[in-house]
Structure formats: structure tokens, C-alpha cells
């Protein structure tokens, strides 16, 4: 890890500290206390050391779960952890000859001295936690192991659309235009070559720092991918259980993959609700949102301590709810509204945060991908319209909507394998002059999020031959998107519509009108009545059976 040397004259020596972590099980129960010596790298020069490192997009993680749900019987899912990611990433090799040596203090309590009692420092040979470039250096090394494994080995192809997703394909259909449906059916049960050669099959992995999540066509492909990494690093692998903090449950009887966060909900309840008298609201958002910024009491006011405690708790809850929104999309809109006051929340924002938390811990519905009726992710032809009784579209499709009150807001939902893989709820940069203008901005924002997902699916041999349906409830926005001659109001609006026009011309999307009652992006822009919210949640989360009909709203 390091070499003990006398401190070179004029060399910068970074401090070290002991970090203590509470390790929990997949269910959130206490497992053990972990200790680790870390470098305090906050003073490192960011002009010299690369502090940025890519991680897999959340939509890519959900895409992997959706692919597993759609091709349930033909794929194996696994997760892996690189146990010595930083400790085995060397920084003393010839490729680092232009970098200055890094010196750090010895770990407190374990100091050693030179023969004459002089102080010694550690010259690092590998990266350590706390170095600002540790993650990027490890990522570079891992990329090389996967893409360029050496003579006689087949590497993985790095995705263009998400640089932390890698695709493996070796076999008679490699480099062909065969769809994933055909690839998996062809390779199922195929005779494998000797273990010294690359196995025939298909696989896909996503990487978040040192955590891998993947689906493969056979155990041989899984072993092969892990062996590429084990040339340098140690790994532990298992079936899906807890991935990036989320619980992923595979149901063999219903062929579904559920993304939830039970442990995080339990922690939310224990820390913020258990000591309070709670109710179980059936809606995540109150019907009226009269939110105000905080007004701090005077420094001599005895209520100041309670006010500061309220603000700290509000920010903590809202941060947790933002993360939980990845698994429970109906939490997103009220949470984003509360986050408008994150810098200075008032008591009304605190009340909203507690309301959302009570709903989340009692009624939140997770995302479910796949199902017995989902056997492919190729878009149907003709496309199954949303809320068609007894049928559902499992191919890629999306919805866009916008709200004006109190500020312009974009809402969007991108669907795959029956459930949402990306929900968008974000404030627009400017307050829109009209409902039509904000709808155009919303549609173009959803389009920008859609294109990388289309590209990733294409790389996975899930061919996007048909245009992806984008459903809007604004007739005027549908008109300007499908007709270049329509918008003449302003240059600003024309620039937005050109993006939509080009996507339509290139047949990347097909923009169609849908009623507001059927637009499942609507809950991401405003409060919906309870029955409307339940209906949209039913479709968005892939709940079994038919949702409440529009005639019941």
C-alpha cells in the first residue's frame, strides 16, 4: 500500500484519519462496525488530480431491471462488489511517471520511526479512500480490464450512451442485426467452448464506482466477466438483493422484478416519525401547498434552537425523499415543491415533508418490471395505447406535461417493461408566458432524456425501428411538433420546437395527443385528485389488473 520514507524536503504531506462506518444487512439491521484509515484529500490540487468519475445513470439501472423482467427465463441477474478497488489500484507504475509521488501521514496509533528516531511518512503505491482522484484512477483501470483484457480474450463493449454500461456478446450472432429476442433464444442451452475460451452468450453490466449490476445469458458469461476483473481485483458476487441501496426482488412465479427501498422507509420512520403521532394519508401531496421560506427568530429568542432543528430535519427528510422517488415515483412532485425552499425551509415546508413521509411509509407503491405478459421490449405494431383494457405496451414510450402554477414546471415519464424507468419533475429556467410555451419546453426536455435511453436499447440489440411514442395532452404542442411551419411566435419558442421537429423528421419519436386523464406525467406537475393519482400510479408502477377507468374519475 505504501512505503515508509523520511519526509522529503518541501514535500506536501496529506493528513490521515480513521473513518468509522456502521455496516447493515440487506434488511437494514446492524451487521458490524467497520474502520478504515483514509486520506484527507480536500486540499489536493484539482488542476492536477481528476476528481470526476462517471457512474451509471439511474435510468440505466432501471433499464437493466426492465430487461431482466422482460426476458425473465432467459437471463440470470447478479451483482458484484470489487472488495479492494482502491487498495489494488497502483499509482507507482510507468503510466503515472509524470505524477508527483503522494505522501501521507502514518495512521494514528500505528506510527513507526526511523533508526535514529526521525519521523517517517507514507509514500503511496496505491490509491486510498480520500484521495480525490481515487475513483477516477480505479475507473480507468477497470475500463482497461473490461475493454482490453489481453491476447486471446474477448472484451466488453463500452456503451456510447452511458459510459459506465458495458455489453458482452460473443457467438454466431455477434455483429449481426439480430434482435435481443433472437439472440437469447438462440444461445439458450447452447454448447459452450472449453473454459479457456470466451463463452458464447450475451450480457450487460452497469457500474457505480466499485459496485456492478448485471444480467447475463448464462453462468459461464457471468464467471468470464468477473474473471476479467479478478486479474487485478478481488470480487464477491451474488444474485440481486440490495443494489445501490435499493432492494431488488425477482419473482419467479410472476416473472417480475420489483425495485423498492424497504430499509430506507423503515429508517425514515424510525428517525423522523416514530416519536410523533402519525396518520396515514392516502395522497402524497396535500390539496393546497402554501409553502413559505423560514423566518428565523432573534438570536435571543428561545425558539431559535427549535427553528434550526426544524430546518435541519426538513432538509434531511427532503434529501431522503428525493432518493426514494427513484423507487416510488409518486413522491416526486411534492418533494420537488418542498425542495424549492431547501436553502431556508419554513414550518410549512417541514409539515409537507412529514406528510410525504407518512404517506411513503404507509402507502408508497414500488416499481414492478415485467410480468407474464411481458416477453419482449420491441415496440408493438400497432402500439398499444395507454390504459387499453387487458393489454399494455411494454416497449419504450413516454409522456410529457407541464404546469404553470406557481412556477413553470416540466413533468415526464419514460416507460419500459411496464413501469417507469425515468420520472422527470423539474422547474423550468424561466416562467413561461403561456401554457403552450411551457408544454413545448417540457416536451423538448423529455425528448433530451429519451434519446440516450433509445441509444442504449439499440446497443443492447433491442432495435428501435419504430418511432418512440411521446404522448402529450396539449393539442397545440402536438401541432407545432409535427409541423415546422406552425410556430411563429418567437425565436425562443422556435428553437425549442426545432428540436421536436427534427426528432419527428428522423422518426425517433412519434408525438401524439392524449387526454389529460390518461397522461401519467400529469402527477409530476401538479396535485391530482386521489382517484386520478391512483389511476396514474397503477399504470406507472405496473400494478396487476386494469386501473380505475376514466369514467370513474
N, C-alpha and C positions, 0 to 999 in steps of 0.2 A: 504493500500500500504506500509506504513512504520509506525514505532513507534518512536517518538521523545524521545531521551535519552541523558544524558550527555555523552560527549566523553570518552569512556573507556581508561585508561592509556595504551599507547603503541599500540592502535588500528590504523590500516590504514584507512583513510577516503578518499574515492574517490570523485573527483570533479564532479560537475554537470554543465550543460549548457543548454541553451534554443536552440532548433532546429526549424528552420522556413522552411516550405515547401509550394510550390505553387501547389495546387490541381487543376487538369484539368478534363474535361469531357471526355467521350469516343471518342469524335471527336478532342480532343486536345485543346479545348477552356478553358479559365480561369474559374475556379469554385469558389475557395476560398483560403484564406491563412490559413495554419494550423500551430499551435505552439505546442510544446511538450517539456517537460523537460526530458533531457537524462543524463545518466551517462557517464563520460569519462573513459571508462574501458580499455584504451590502456595499462595501467601498471599492469593489473591483471596477476597473475601467470598462464601461460598456462599448467604448470605441474599439477595444482590443478583443474582448471576450463576447461571443454571441450569446445573448441572454434569451433569445427567442427559439422556441422549438414547437413544431407543428404537433397537434394531437388530432385524433379522429373527430370528425363532426358528430354531433348528437344525432343528426338525421341519418348518418351512415350507420351508426349503431342500430338504429331502428330499422334501417333497410336490411341489415344482416338478420335481424329478428324476423322481419317480414319474409325474407327469402326462406328462412328456416320453416316458418309456418306454412308457406305455400307448397314447398317441396318436402313435406314433413317426413315421409317414409324413405326418401332418397338421400337425405343429408344427416350428418352427425354434427352436433354442436359441441364446442369445447371452449374453455377459457384457460389461459396460461399466465403465469407471473414469472418475470425474469428476476430471480431472487438476488442476484449480485450485479444489478445493472450498472451501478456506478463503480463498485469496488473492482470490477474486472474490465473497465474501460480505461485503457492505458493512455497516458498523455506524455510518455517519455520516448515514444518511437520516432523514427525518421520523419514521419508526416507532421510531427509537431516541433521540428528542429528550429523553426522560426519563432516559436513562442518562448517567452521567458519562463524559467522554472518558477513554480509556485511554492512558496514557503508558508507553513502554518505553525502555530504553537502546538506543543505537545498537549495531549488530553490531560485535563486537570485530575490530579490524583495518581497519575501514572508517569510522571516526569522522570527522565533519565539524564545523567550528566556525563560530560566528557571525562577523560582520565585525570585532568587537572581541575575538575570541578566546574568547568565552563558550561554555560547554558547551551543546549542544543535545540535545533528546530527541525521540523519535518519537511524535507523536500519531497513533494508528492510525485508518485509514479503513476497513480491512477486518479480518477475523479472522486470526489466525495460530495455527500449531501451538503448543500450550502453554497458551493461554487456556482456562480450564475450561469456558467456555460456547461454544467454537468449534463443537463438533459439534452442539449443540442449535440454535444460530443457523443453521448451514448446513441442518440438517434442516428447520427451519421454512420457510426459503426454498425448499428443494426440494419440500416438500409443496405450497406455493402454486403452483409452476410446473406440477406434475403434476395437481393437482386443479382449479385455476382458471387455465387458460392464457390466458384473454382472449377477446375477441369473435371469433366465427367458428371457435373451436377446441373440440374435444371433449376433456374432461379424463378422467383415470383415476379410478376409484372406490377410495377407501381402504378396506381391509378392517376390519371391526369386530373381528375375532378376532385379527388380527395387524396392528398399526398401521403396520408397515413393509412390508406387501404391498399392491400396487396392481393393480387389474384393469381392463383396457380391453375395451370391447365396443361396437362401432358397426356397425349393419346392420339388416336387416329382422327379425332375431330378438332384437334388444336389448329389454330389459324384458319379455320373454316368459318362459314357464315351460319353454322348450326345454332339453333336456339338452345337455351339452357334446358328446356324441356327435353329436347332430343339428346343433349349431351349426358344428362343424368340418367335417362332411361337406357342409353347405350352402355354406359360404364357400370351400371348396376350389376354386380356379380361377375364382372369381367375378370379373366385370369390375369394376375399380376406378374410382372417380370421378377427376376431374382432380387433379393433385398438390397443388393449392392447398386441397383439401378433405380432411377426415379420411377415412382409408381404411376400407373395410369389413373387419372381422375381429375377432379375439379375441386377447387377450394377458394375461400375468400377469408381474409383476416383483416381486422381493424386494430390499430394500436393507439393506446393512450399512455404515453410515457413508457412504462415498463409492463403494462397490462395488455394482454392480447385477447381478442374475442373473435371467434371464427366459426365457419361452417365448412365442412368437407364432405366429399362423396364417399370416403372410406377411412377406416382407422389407419390404413397404410399412408394415406396422404397427410393425415394429422401427424403421425410419427416422423415423416420425412421433413415437414416444415419445422417441427421442433428440433430435429437433429441439425438442421442448418444453423439454428441459433445456438445449440449446445456446443458447437465448435469453440465458442468463446465464453458463453454464459451458462449458468445453471438455471433450469426452469422447473416449475411444478405445474401440472395441468390437471383439469377435472372437467366434468360436464358443467353446463351453465348452472350457477347458483346465484352468486352475487357479482354483478358486473358494474363497475364504476359506481358502486353504492346502490344500484337498483337490483331488485330481486327479479330474476327471470325464471319463469316456471313453464316447463314443457309438459303439455297434457297429451299423453299417448292415446287416450281414448277419443278425444275430440280433435286431435291434430292442431292444437293451438299453442301459441307462445304468448305468455302474459308478462307485461312489463309493469312492475309495481314497486312500492317503496314502503313496505310494512314497518320495517325497523325505524325508518326516518319519521313515519307518522307516530309511532309509539314514543319516540324521543321528543317529538314536538308536543305531544300530550303531556308527557312527564315533566318537561321543563316549563311549560307555559300555561297548561290548563288544569293539571291535577289539583292544584291548590285553590282553584276558583270554582264557583258554582257555574256549571255549564249547561247549555241547551244543545239541541241537535238540529240546527237549521237545515231545511231541505233545499236551500238555494245558496250557492257560494257567494252571491252578490246581493247586498241589500237593495231594495227597490229604489231608494234615494241615496245618493252619495254626496253629502255636504261635507267635503273634506277641507280642512284648513291647516295652514302651517302653524307650528308651535309658537307660543308666546311665553318666553321664559320669565318666571318670577324674579324679583330683585334678588341680589346676592344675599341680602339679609333675611329674605323670606324663608321660613322653614319648609315651604313646599318645593323649594328648588331641588332638593335631593330626590324627591319622588318624581319630579318632572324629568330630570336627567335619567333616572332609572327607566321611566316610561319610554323615552326616546331610544335608549339602548336596546330595550326589549323589542320595540317596534321594528327597528332596523334588523335585528336578528331574525325575527319571525318572517318579515318580508323576504329576506335573503333565502331562508329555507323554503318558503312557498314558491319563489321563482324557480328553484331547483326541482321542487316537487311537481311543478307544472309540466315538466318533461314526461312524467308518467300519468298525471291527472290533468288533462288539458282544460277542464272546466274551471280550474283555479286561476287561469292565466289572466283574464281580463280584470277582475277586481284587484288582483295582486299588482298588476302594472299601474292601475289607477292609484293604489296606495304608494307605489314607488315614485310617483311624481313628487312626493314630499319627503323622500328618503333623507335629504340633507337637513331637514328641520321638521320632523313629523309632529303634529299636534295630537291632542287627545282623541279627536275624531278618527284620525288615521290608526291610532292604537286600537280603537274599538273595532274598526274594519278588519285589522289584522287578526284580532281574536275571533271575529265572526267567521272569517275564511278558515281559520284553524279548526274551529269547532265543526264546520261542515266537512273539512278534509278528513278529520279523524273519525267521522261517523258515517259519511255518505259518499266519499270520493270513489269514483269508478275508474279502474286502471285500463290501459290499452291492451287489446287482445288481437293478435295477428293470426291469420289463417282460419282454419275450420275445415270440416269435412267437405264442404262445397268448394273450397279454395284449392285448386290443383295446378294453377299456373298464374303467372304475373303478366302474361301477354294481354294487352287490352282487348276486350271483346269487340266483335264487329257484327252488328252494330253495338255501340256502347250501351251498357245497361244504365238507364237514368237513375239518379239518386232517388231513394225511397220507393223503388219499384217493389211491389208486394211479392214476397217469396224469392226474390233474386237480389244480387248485389254485385257491383263491379269491383273486382279485385285487382285490376290493373291500375296504373298510375293515373290519377285525376286530381283536380284541385278546385278550390273555391276561394274567391276573394270578395271582400266587402270593406266598407269604410264607414266611419262615424264622424259627425260634426261636433257633437256636444260632449264635454265642454271645449275640447280642442280636437283638431283633426287627428284621426287615428286609423291605422291600417290593420285589418284583420285578414288572416288567411289560414287555410288548412290544406295540406297536401296529403293525399291518401294512397296507401299501398297495402295490399293483402288484407283489406277490410277495415283498417284502422289508420289513424293519423301517424305519419312519420315526421311531420313538422307542423307546428302551430305557430302562427305569427300574430303578435299583438304589440304594435309599436306606434309611438306618437310620430306624426309626420313633422318635418322640419318647419313648415310654415302652416299657419292657419288657413285652410282652404277657403276660397271665395264662394264656392258653391258645392252642393252635394256631388255634382257631376265631376268637378275638378278633383275632389278627394277620392272619388271612386277610380278615376284614371290613375292617380298616384298609387292607390292600393293595388290595382291590377298589375301595374308595372313592377311593383315591389315583390309581389308574389311570383311573377314571372322570373325575376332575377334569382329567387331562391329555388325555383323549379328546374332551371336549366342544368345546374350541376348534378341534380338527382337524376335527371334524364340521362346525362352523360355517364354517370356511374352505372346505371342499369344497363346501358348499351355495352359498357366494358365487361359487364357480367354476362353477356350474351342474352340478356332479356331485351330483345330488339324493340326499339321504339319506332316502328314503321308507321303506325298511326299517330296522328297529332294528339297530344295530351289534352283532354277536355278541361277547360277552365270555365267554371260556372260563376256568373255574376247576376245580381238581381237589379242591376241598373241598365235599362234598355239603351240609354244614350251612350254609355261606355261601351256596350257591345257594338253599337253602330259605328263609333269612331275607331274602334279596334279593327273592325272588318272593312273599313272604307277609308283610304288615305285622304280622300277629298273632304271628309266630314269636318275635322277640327280647323277652325279659322279664328278662334277667339284670341289666342295669344301665342307668342313664341314659346313661353314656358310650357304651356299645355301641349303644343305641337311636339316639343322634344320628348315629352312623356309618351305621347301616342305613337310616335315613330317606332319606339321600342316594341310596342304591341303590334303595330303594322308589320314590322319585319318578322316577328315571330310567327304571325299568321301566314305571311307570304312564304316563309321557309317551311311551313307545315310542322312547326314544332308544337304549336298549340292550336286548339280549335276553341274559340271563345263563343260561349252560348249563354242565352238568358235562362234564368231560373227564378222561381218565385222566392220571395223573402222567407217564406215558411220552410223552404227546402234548402236554403243557403246555410250550411253548417258553419261558415265563417262568421255568421252574424253574432254569436255569443262572444266573439273576440273583440267586438266593437262597442257593445252596449248591453245594458240589462235586458234580459228576456224574461217573459213570464215563465212560471215554473214548468208548465206543460211543454212550452216551446223549447226550453232548456233541456228537458228530459228527452224530447224527440231528437234534438241535435246530438246530445250525448250518446244516445242509443246508436246512431249511425257512426259517429266519430270514434267511439270506443269499441265498436264491433260486438255489441251485445246480441246474444242469440235471439232469434224471432223477429217479428215485424215491430217497428216502433209505433208509437201512437200516430194515427193518421192526421192529416191536416184538417179534416173535418171536426176533429176533437179539440182543436186549438181555440 
